[in-house]
Amino acid sequence: MTRQFHDHALSADALDQIFLEARTYNGWLDKPVTDDQMRAIWDLARMGPTSANMLPARIVWCKSDEAKKRLAELSSEGNRDKIVQAPVTAIIGYDIDFHEELPWLFPHTDAKSWFEGDEDGRKSAAFRNGSLQGAYFIIAARALGLDTGPMSGFDNAKVDAEFFADDPKVKSNFICSVGYGDASTIFERSPRPDFDKFNTIV
């Protein structure tokens, strides 16, 4: 595929690493992910745009064998080995009460008042923007040379009770293993549609 780039576009190698050659992994090499690497992922992912800089994502990084086992027990059978074998599996959650942090996250105006008394609106905003942050998480990990394995297939309510018990306004969205992927565990790439299949210019 011939690709043309704007003057400030990333290199072809960078685009391959983040998108075109990157894959979802189902198994992992025996190589650790450090705390510094986890912090670096966050430091990049936090820079992605969210509405009013609300940043509702709340992440629990299951790194210990004990934490990964607890998470695996609340997941579908097909995901359990993926979780346990990965160096780390992150629970990407979102905080319905994100608005409490807006006075310092978005100090330009009284954004907190926009969401007070509207829990349904907060749920919608938190889920949408938290999902965006989950995507930034994956891109950040790939940009740093790591591989990812995002998954659903777990009991959200039980995961919330197990890992977010101290803050019941935080809800799990999806989970994502992070590490160095074992190339023997990936499937043949599934189809990706051309522009005209699902896009309309008006």
C-alpha positions in Angstrom: 0.0 0.0 0.0 1.4 3.4 -1.0 1.2 6.0 1.7 1.8 9.7 1.4 2.6 11.8 4.4 2.2 15.4 5.5 5.4 17.1 6.5 4.7 16.5 10.2 3.3 13.0 9.9 4.9 10.1 11.7 7.3 7.9 9.9 6.0 4.8 8.1 7.8 2.7 10.7 5.9 4.5 13.5 2.6 4.1 11.8 3.3 0.4 11.4 4.2 0.1 15.1 1.1 1.8 16.3 -1.5 0.7 13.7 -0.6 -1.1 10.5 1.5 -4.0 11.9 0.3 -3.9 15.5 -1.9 -6.8 16.6 -4.0 -8.0 19.5 -2.0 -10.7 21.4 -3.4 -13.7 23.1 -0.1 -14.9 24.7 3.0 -13.3 26.1 6.7 -13.7 26.3 8.2 -14.2 29.7 9.5 -10.6 29.9 8.3 -8.2 32.6 6.7 -4.8 32.3 8.2 -2.3 34.8 6.4 0.2 37.0 8.2 2.9 35.0 6.7 1.6 31.8 3.3 1.6 33.3 3.8 5.2 34.4 5.0 6.1 30.9 1.9 4.6 29.3 -0.2 6.8 31.6 1.9 9.9 31.0 1.2 9.6 27.3 -2.5 8.4 27.5 -3.4 11.3 29.8 -2.6 13.8 27.0 -5.3 12.6 24.7 -8.4 14.9 24.5 -11.5 14.5 26.6 -14.5 16.7 26.9 -13.7 19.6 29.3 -10.5 17.7 30.2 -12.7 15.5 32.4 -10.3 12.5 32.3 -12.7 10.0 33.8 -10.6 6.9 33.3 -9.5 5.1 36.5 -7.0 2.2 36.0 -6.1 -0.7 38.2 -3.0 -2.4 37.0 -3.0 -6.1 38.0 0.6 -7.0 38.1 1.0 -9.4 41.0 0.2 -13.0 40.5 -2.5 -12.7 43.2 -4.2 -9.8 41.5 -4.2 -11.4 38.1 -5.6 -14.6 39.5 -8.4 -12.6 41.2 -9.2 -10.9 37.9 -9.0 -14.2 35.9 -11.5 -15.9 38.2 -14.1 -13.2 37.3 -13.4 -13.6 33.5 -14.6 -15.9 30.8 -12.7 -19.2 30.5 -11.1 -18.2 27.3 -9.6 -15.1 28.8 -8.2 -16.6 32.0 -4.8 -17.8 30.7 -4.4 -14.5 28.8 -4.7 -12.6 32.0 -2.6 -14.8 34.2 0.2 -15.2 31.7 0.5 -11.5 30.9 3.1 -9.4 32.8 0.2 -7.0 33.6 -3.4 -6.7 32.9 -5.1 -3.3 33.4 -8.7 -2.8 34.3 -9.8 0.4 32.4 -12.6 1.9 34.5 -14.4 5.3 34.5 -15.5 7.5 37.3 -19.2 8.6 37.2 -18.3 11.4 39.7 -15.5 12.7 37.5 -17.0 16.2 37.9 -15.7 16.5 41.4 -12.2 16.8 39.9 -13.2 19.5 37.3 -12.3 22.6 39.4 -8.6 21.8 39.0 -8.7 19.8 35.7 -10.7 22.5 33.9 -10.2 25.7 35.8 -11.3 28.0 33.0 -14.9 28.0 34.1 -17.3 26.3 36.6 -17.5 23.1 34.6 -18.5 21.1 37.7 -21.9 22.8 37.7 -22.6 21.4 34.3 -22.8 17.9 35.6 -24.2 18.3 39.1 -27.6 16.7 39.6 -27.4 14.9 36.3 -26.1 11.4 37.0 -27.4 10.0 33.7 -25.5 12.7 31.8 -22.4 12.0 33.8 -22.6 8.2 33.1 -22.8 8.9 29.4 -20.0 11.4 29.4 -17.8 9.2 31.6 -18.3 6.1 29.5 -17.7 7.9 26.2 -14.6 9.8 27.4 -13.3 6.9 29.4 -13.5 4.7 26.3 -11.5 7.3 24.4 -8.9 7.1 27.2 -8.8 3.4 26.8 -8.0 3.8 23.2 -5.3 6.3 24.0 -3.9 3.7 26.5 -3.5 1.1 23.7 -1.9 3.6 21.4 0.5 4.8 24.1 1.5 1.2 25.0 2.2 0.4 21.3 4.1 3.7 20.9 6.4 2.7 23.7 7.2 -0.6 22.1 4.8 -2.8 24.1 2.0 -5.0 22.8 -1.6 -5.1 24.1 -4.5 -7.6 24.4 -7.7 -5.7 25.0 -10.6 -7.9 26.2 -14.2 -7.8 27.3 -15.5 -11.2 28.5 -15.6 -10.6 32.3 -18.2 -10.0 34.9 -18.3 -6.2 35.2 -20.3 -6.1 38.4 -18.1 -8.6 40.1 -14.9 -6.9 38.9 -16.3 -3.6 40.2 -17.0 -5.1 43.6 -13.6 -6.7 43.8 -11.3 -3.9 42.5 -13.3 -0.7 42.9 -15.1 -1.4 46.2 -13.6 1.7 47.8 -15.2 3.9 45.1 -18.5 2.6 43.9 -18.9 5.4 41.4 -16.1 3.8 39.4 -17.2 1.2 36.8 -15.1 -1.1 34.7 -15.2 -0.7 30.9 -12.7 -3.3 29.5 -9.5 -5.0 30.4 -6.2 -4.9 28.6 -3.1 -7.1 29.0 0.2 -5.4 28.3 3.6 -6.9 27.6 5.6 -8.4 24.8 3.4 -10.5 22.6 4.1 -14.0 21.5 3.7 -13.9 17.8 2.6 -17.5 17.7 -0.6 -16.6 19.5 -2.1 -14.2 17.1 -4.8 -15.0 14.5 -4.6 -14.1 10.8 -5.6 -10.4 10.6 -9.4 -9.9 10.2 -10.7 -7.8 7.3 -10.6 -4.1 7.4 -13.1 -2.2 5.2 -12.1 0.4 2.6 -13.2 4.0 3.2 -16.3 3.8 1.0 -17.8 0.8 2.9 -18.6 2.7 6.1 -17.9 6.4 5.3 -19.9 9.1 3.7 -18.7 12.6 2.8 -21.5 15.2 2.8 
